[in-house]
């Protein structure tokens, strides 16, 4: 798992706002330190060196309980994409 950042705020739409260490892909699954799903990335915005990420939380998630917690994304492998067999 790769550290995405710390949940800093909740937007008016109910999304979690994270100041990220890198820019993840949209719709990537975000997890907490216990590998429980927090939600999915809905938007990446701000400067490229230190982007912000908006996360759509799971429906049953208590968003106030997640404030100040570190969130992670799973590192995915390429699964052989780009390799060709002759």
PLY file of the C-alpha trace (Angstrom):
ply
format ascii 1.0
element vertex 86
property float x
property float y
property float z
element edge 85
property int vertex1
property int vertex2
end_header
0.00 0.00 0.00
1.16 3.49 -0.81
0.41 6.45 1.48
-1.87 8.91 -0.28
-2.08 11.50 2.48
-4.16 12.64 5.46
-7.88 13.45 5.33
-8.04 17.19 6.03
-11.62 18.27 5.42
-15.11 17.33 4.26
-16.58 19.26 1.33
-20.15 20.59 1.11
-21.01 17.64 -1.15
-19.82 15.18 1.53
-16.54 14.27 -0.17
-13.34 13.75 1.81
-10.53 16.17 0.90
-6.96 14.84 1.11
-3.71 16.73 0.52
-1.98 14.02 -1.48
1.68 13.12 -1.90
1.05 12.07 -5.51
-1.79 12.18 -8.03
-3.73 8.90 -8.08
-5.99 7.78 -10.91
-9.67 8.69 -10.83
-11.93 5.88 -9.50
-9.02 4.25 -7.68
-10.00 2.61 -4.38
-8.79 4.38 -1.22
-8.25 2.38 1.98
-7.35 3.07 5.61
-4.45 1.56 7.54
-6.52 -1.60 8.24
-7.12 -2.06 4.49
-10.82 -1.26 4.90
-12.27 0.60 1.92
-12.87 4.30 2.60
-14.10 5.27 -0.86
-13.01 6.06 -4.42
-11.09 8.97 -5.91
-13.55 11.27 -7.66
-11.37 14.27 -8.52
-7.72 15.36 -8.49
-7.15 19.11 -8.41
-4.66 21.78 -7.42
-0.95 22.12 -8.17
0.85 19.17 -9.70
3.58 19.08 -7.06
1.14 18.80 -4.17
-2.33 17.89 -5.47
-5.55 17.63 -3.56
-7.84 14.63 -3.94
-11.61 14.47 -3.46
-12.85 11.05 -2.37
-16.44 9.80 -2.62
-16.88 7.95 0.69
-18.68 4.63 1.01
-22.35 5.04 1.94
-22.03 3.41 5.36
-18.82 5.30 6.30
-18.96 7.83 9.13
-17.03 10.67 7.54
-16.27 12.53 10.79
-14.48 9.44 12.11
-12.04 9.55 9.18
-10.89 13.17 9.64
-7.17 13.33 10.44
-6.51 9.71 9.45
-3.99 8.52 6.88
-5.40 6.93 3.73
-3.69 4.65 1.23
-4.06 3.28 -2.29
-3.00 -0.20 -3.33
-0.08 -0.33 -5.69
-1.17 -2.21 -8.76
1.17 -4.05 -11.00
1.06 -3.75 -14.75
0.02 -7.41 -15.10
2.19 -7.88 -18.15
0.78 -5.02 -20.18
3.21 -3.92 -22.81
4.86 -7.32 -23.05
4.45 -9.05 -26.36
5.04 -12.63 -27.17
6.56 -13.41 -30.51
0 1
1 2
2 3
3 4
4 5
5 6
6 7
7 8
8 9
9 10
10 11
11 12
12 13
13 14
14 15
15 16
16 17
17 18
18 19
19 20
20 21
21 22
22 23
23 24
24 25
25 26
26 27
27 28
28 29
29 30
30 31
31 32
32 33
33 34
34 35
35 36
36 37
37 38
38 39
39 40
40 41
41 42
42 43
43 44
44 45
45 46
46 47
47 48
48 49
49 50
50 51
51 52
52 53
53 54
54 55
55 56
56 57
57 58
58 59
59 60
60 61
61 62
62 63
63 64
64 65
65 66
66 67
67 68
68 69
69 70
70 71
71 72
72 73
73 74
74 75
75 76
76 77
77 78
78 79
79 80
80 81
81 82
82 83
83 84
84 85
